[in-house]
């Protein structure tokens, strides 16, 4: 998978996610399959239970089907999934 700034437009439901960094210490290390998404949260199936994680205060590691692992700041993912398709990201490199 080619990683570009357009990665924020990707559909994250069904991918493996792990919380790399967070302001909330209870979230760090939490991981599992993304089973749902709202404007401000991801629902992750962790240890058989769904956990809602607030996007804005977290940095995620997402693992895609081909094994690629991408670190994404949750602040870039805030918003409804259908609205992220319209969002443009300024390249920083």
GURODREN-997092 format. One record per residue: residue number from 1; residue in three letters; x, y, z of N, C-alpha, C in turn. Coordinates in Angstrom, 2 decimals, padded with zeros to 5 digits. Layout:
// residues N
<node NUM,"ALA",<X,Y,Z>,<X,Y,Z>,<X,Y,Z>>
...
// end
This chain:
// residues 93
<node 1,"UNK",<000.85,-001.18,000.00>,<000.00,000.00,000.00>,<000.89,001.23,000.00>>
<node 2,"UNK",<000.61,002.16,-000.89>,<001.35,003.41,-000.94>,<000.75,004.39,000.06>>
<node 3,"UNK",<001.58,004.90,000.94>,<001.11,005.81,001.99>,<001.29,007.25,001.51>>
<node 4,"UNK",<000.18,007.96,001.43>,<000.17,009.35,000.99>,<-000.71,010.14,001.96>>
<node 5,"UNK",<-000.74,011.46,001.85>,<-001.65,012.23,002.71>,<-003.13,011.87,002.52>>
<node 6,"UNK",<-003.45,011.22,001.42>,<-004.84,010.81,001.17>,<-005.26,009.64,002.05>>
<node 7,"UNK",<-004.36,009.13,002.88>,<-004.68,008.00,003.74>,<-005.85,008.32,004.68>>
<node 8,"UNK",<-006.05,009.59,005.01>,<-007.15,009.95,005.90>,<-008.51,009.74,005.24>>
<node 9,"UNK",<-008.54,009.56,003.94>,<-009.79,009.29,003.23>,<-010.14,007.81,003.23>>
<node 10,"UNK",<-009.26,006.98,003.73>,<-009.44,005.54,003.72>,<-010.58,005.12,004.66>>
<node 11,"UNK",<-011.20,004.01,004.35>,<-012.22,003.42,005.21>,<-011.51,002.60,006.28>>
<node 12,"UNK",<-011.66,002.97,007.54>,<-010.92,002.33,008.62>,<-011.66,001.17,009.26>>
<node 13,"UNK",<-012.95,001.03,009.01>,<-013.70,-000.08,009.59>,<-013.17,-001.38,008.99>>
<node 14,"UNK",<-012.82,-002.30,009.88>,<-012.26,-003.59,009.46>,<-010.75,-003.67,009.59>>
<node 15,"UNK",<-010.09,-002.55,009.83>,<-008.64,-002.57,009.99>,<-008.27,-002.81,011.45>>
<node 16,"UNK",<-007.06,-003.23,011.68>,<-006.54,-003.39,013.04>,<-006.00,-002.05,013.49>>
<node 17,"UNK",<-006.34,-001.64,014.70>,<-005.89,-000.36,015.24>,<-005.31,-000.57,016.62>>
<node 18,"UNK",<-004.31,000.24,016.94>,<-003.72,000.22,018.27>,<-003.44,001.65,018.67>>
<node 19,"UNK",<-003.71,001.99,019.92>,<-003.46,003.33,020.42>,<-001.98,003.43,020.78>>
<node 20,"UNK",<-001.25,004.30,020.07>,<000.18,004.48,020.31>,<000.44,005.52,021.39>>
<node 21,"UNK",<-000.30,006.64,021.33>,<-000.14,007.73,022.29>,<-001.52,008.28,022.61>>
<node 22,"UNK",<-001.67,008.76,023.85>,<-002.95,009.34,024.23>,<-002.77,010.20,025.47>>
<node 23,"UNK",<-003.64,011.21,025.60>,<-003.70,012.01,026.82>,<-004.32,011.20,027.96>>
<node 24,"UNK",<-005.16,010.24,027.60>,<-005.83,009.37,028.56>,<-005.01,008.09,028.70>>
<node 25,"UNK",<-004.37,007.89,029.83>,<-003.46,006.76,030.01>,<-004.15,005.41,029.88>>
<node 26,"UNK",<-005.44,005.35,030.10>,<-006.17,004.09,029.97>,<-006.29,003.63,028.52>>
<node 27,"UNK",<-006.11,004.51,027.57>,<-006.21,004.17,026.16>,<-004.92,003.60,025.59>>
<node 28,"UNK",<-003.77,003.96,026.14>,<-002.47,003.57,025.58>,<-002.34,002.05,025.57>>
<node 29,"UNK",<-002.01,001.51,024.40>,<-001.85,000.07,024.24>,<-003.12,-000.66,023.88>>
<node 30,"UNK",<-004.25,000.00,023.96>,<-005.53,-000.61,023.61>,<-005.56,-000.85,022.11>>
<node 31,"UNK",<-005.96,-002.02,021.71>,<-005.99,-002.31,020.28>,<-006.98,-003.38,019.93>>
<node 32,"UNK",<-007.26,-003.48,018.65>,<-008.19,-004.48,018.14>,<-008.71,-004.05,016.78>>
<node 33,"UNK",<-009.77,-004.69,016.36>,<-010.37,-004.41,015.06>,<-011.37,-003.27,015.17>>
<node 34,"UNK",<-011.30,-002.33,014.23>,<-012.25,-001.21,014.21>,<-013.59,-001.74,013.71>>
<node 35,"UNK",<-014.62,-001.58,014.54>,<-015.94,-002.11,014.18>,<-016.96,-001.01,013.91>>
<node 36,"UNK",<-016.61,000.23,014.21>,<-017.53,001.33,013.98>,<-016.83,002.66,014.08>>
<node 37,"UNK",<-017.47,003.68,013.52>,<-016.89,005.02,013.53>,<-018.00,006.06,013.56>>
<node 38,"UNK",<-017.81,007.06,014.40>,<-018.69,008.22,014.42>,<-017.84,009.44,014.16>>
<node 39,"UNK",<-018.43,010.61,014.27>,<-017.71,011.85,014.03>,<-016.50,011.99,014.94>>
<node 40,"UNK",<-016.63,011.64,016.20>,<-015.57,011.87,017.18>,<-014.95,010.62,017.78>>
<node 41,"UNK",<-015.45,009.43,017.44>,<-014.94,008.22,018.08>,<-014.74,007.08,017.09>>
<node 42,"UNK",<-013.87,006.15,017.48>,<-013.75,004.84,016.84>,<-014.24,003.82,017.84>>
<node 43,"UNK",<-014.99,002.84,017.38>,<-015.37,001.70,018.22>,<-014.43,000.56,017.85>>
<node 44,"UNK",<-013.67,000.08,018.84>,<-012.68,-000.96,018.61>,<-013.08,-002.19,019.43>>
<node 45,"UNK",<-013.08,-003.35,018.77>,<-013.36,-004.62,019.45>,<-012.08,-005.07,020.13>>
<node 46,"UNK",<-012.02,-004.91,021.45>,<-010.83,-005.24,022.22>,<-011.18,-006.24,023.30>>
<node 47,"UNK",<-010.52,-007.39,023.27>,<-010.76,-008.45,024.24>,<-012.22,-008.84,024.31>>
<node 48,"UNK",<-012.87,-008.89,023.17>,<-014.26,-009.32,023.10>,<-015.28,-008.26,023.46>>
<node 49,"UNK",<-014.83,-007.07,023.83>,<-015.75,-006.00,024.20>,<-015.50,-004.78,023.31>>
<node 50,"UNK",<-016.57,-004.10,022.88>,<-016.36,-002.87,022.11>,<-015.94,-001.72,023.03>>
<node 51,"UNK",<-014.92,-000.99,022.61>,<-014.44,000.17,023.36>,<-014.53,001.39,022.44>>
<node 52,"UNK",<-015.09,002.49,022.93>,<-015.15,003.72,022.17>,<-013.95,004.59,022.55>>
<node 53,"UNK",<-013.21,005.00,021.53>,<-012.00,005.79,021.75>,<-012.17,007.13,021.04>>
<node 54,"UNK",<-011.95,008.20,021.78>,<-012.08,009.54,021.22>,<-010.90,009.81,020.29>>
<node 55,"UNK",<-011.19,010.22,019.07>,<-010.16,010.41,018.04>,<-009.20,011.54,018.37>>
<node 56,"UNK",<-009.71,012.65,018.86>,<-008.93,013.88,018.98>,<-007.74,013.77,019.92>>
<node 57,"UNK",<-007.81,012.92,020.92>,<-006.75,012.87,021.93>,<-005.82,011.67,021.75>>
<node 58,"UNK",<-005.84,011.04,020.58>,<-005.11,009.79,020.39>,<-004.30,009.80,019.10>>
<node 59,"UNK",<-003.16,009.10,019.13>,<-002.40,008.79,017.91>,<-002.55,007.29,017.71>>
<node 60,"UNK",<-003.02,006.90,016.52>,<-003.30,005.50,016.20>,<-002.22,004.89,015.33>>
<node 61,"UNK",<-002.01,003.58,015.50>,<-001.27,002.77,014.55>,<-002.30,001.87,013.88>>
<node 62,"UNK",<-002.48,002.04,012.57>,<-003.41,001.21,011.81>,<-002.63,000.20,011.00>>
<node 63,"UNK",<-003.07,-001.06,011.02>,<-002.46,-002.10,010.20>,<-003.47,-002.49,009.13>>
<node 64,"UNK",<-003.06,-002.32,007.86>,<-003.95,-002.59,006.74>,<-003.79,-004.03,006.26>>
<node 65,"UNK",<-004.63,-004.44,005.33>,<-004.69,-005.82,004.85>,<-003.34,-006.34,004.34>>
<node 66,"UNK",<-002.55,-005.48,003.71>,<-001.27,-005.91,003.15>,<-000.13,-005.91,004.17>>
<node 67,"UNK",<-000.43,-005.59,005.43>,<000.57,-005.60,006.49>,<001.21,-004.25,006.76>>
<node 68,"UNK",<000.88,-003.24,005.98>,<001.41,-001.90,006.17>,<000.88,-001.32,007.48>>
<node 69,"UNK",<001.78,-000.76,008.28>,<001.39,-000.10,009.53>,<001.62,001.39,009.37>>
<node 70,"UNK",<000.58,002.18,009.65>,<000.63,003.63,009.48>,<000.25,004.30,010.79>>
<node 71,"UNK",<001.04,005.29,011.19>,<000.77,006.06,012.40>,<000.05,007.34,011.99>>
<node 72,"UNK",<-001.16,007.54,012.53>,<-001.97,008.70,012.16>,<-002.48,009.40,013.41>>
<node 73,"UNK",<-002.32,010.72,013.45>,<-002.85,011.52,014.55>,<-004.37,011.56,014.41>>
<node 74,"UNK",<-005.07,011.26,015.47>,<-006.52,011.22,015.45>,<-007.16,012.56,015.12>>
<node 75,"UNK",<-006.44,013.67,015.35>,<-006.99,014.99,015.03>,<-007.28,015.12,013.54>>
<node 76,"UNK",<-006.52,014.40,012.70>,<-006.77,014.42,011.26>,<-008.01,013.63,010.87>>
<node 77,"UNK",<-008.46,012.75,011.75>,<-009.58,011.87,011.45>,<-010.90,012.33,012.03>>
<node 78,"UNK",<-010.89,013.44,012.78>,<-012.13,013.94,013.38>,<-013.06,014.40,012.27>>
<node 79,"UNK",<-014.28,013.96,012.34>,<-015.29,014.30,011.34>,<-015.99,013.04,010.88>>
<node 80,"UNK",<-017.14,013.23,010.29>,<-017.89,012.09,009.79>,<-017.09,011.41,008.68>>
<node 81,"UNK",<-017.15,010.08,008.60>,<-016.38,009.37,007.57>,<-016.69,009.85,006.16>>
<node 82,"UNK",<-017.96,010.15,005.89>,<-018.32,010.61,004.53>,<-017.80,012.01,004.24>>
<node 83,"UNK",<-017.59,012.83,005.27>,<-017.05,014.18,005.07>,<-015.54,014.17,004.87>>
<node 84,"UNK",<-014.87,013.12,005.36>,<-013.42,013.04,005.18>,<-013.04,012.89,003.72>>
<node 85,"UNK",<-013.95,012.36,002.91>,<-013.67,012.24,001.48>,<-013.46,013.59,000.82>>
<node 86,"UNK",<-014.12,014.61,001.35>,<-014.04,015.96,000.79>,<-012.85,016.75,001.34>>
<node 87,"UNK",<-012.27,016.27,002.43>,<-011.20,016.98,003.12>,<-009.90,016.92,002.32>>
<node 88,"UNK",<-009.19,018.03,002.26>,<-007.88,018.05,001.63>,<-006.83,018.26,002.71>>
<node 89,"UNK",<-005.73,017.58,002.57>,<-004.63,017.67,003.54>,<-003.44,018.30,002.85>>
<node 90,"UNK",<-002.89,019.31,003.49>,<-001.71,019.99,002.97>,<-000.49,019.11,003.20>>
<node 91,"UNK",<000.28,018.90,002.16>,<001.50,018.09,002.29>,<002.53,018.86,003.08>>
<node 92,"UNK",<003.18,018.17,003.99>,<004.19,018.79,004.82>,<005.60,018.48,004.34>>
<node 93,"UNK",<005.75,017.73,003.24>,<007.06,017.42,002.71>,<007.12,017.64,001.23>>
// end
